[in-house]
Amino acid sequence: FNLSPMLPKKQRIPKALARDIFMRGSTTPSPHFILRTAKSPGDTRFAVSISKKVAPTAVARNRSRRRIYSALRVFVPLAQKGFLAAITVKKGGEDLPYVDISKEIEALLKRARVI
């Protein structure tokens, strides 16, 4: 059992693939996040993107990214195979409590039919 808040590297999307998802992926919005998904062979992988406009300091961006990856860890075993999923944080999403992050991400993943 891994206590790290991040997802294992094999379940994260490299930057080169993330750019591809942002270009051709389908979009599912929520009040604080945007989920972009694309079909891909193999296991489902995830990425989190947060801009400097949303969280101006690296500390705030990294904290938010870790909290979202931590919430995603619960849903990785439930995810269907064959997806690349990228979550973009909107303004206001960086300060949400963990419980709200988890609920909103679960709703997004269900709407996009990833879980």
Secondary structure, DSSP 8 states (H G I E B T S, - for coil): ----SS--GGGB--HHHHHHHHHH-EEEE-SSEEEEEEE-SSS-EEEEE--TTT--SHHHHHHHHHHHHHHHHHHGGGS-SSEEEEEEE-TTGGG--HHHHHHHHHHHHHHTT--
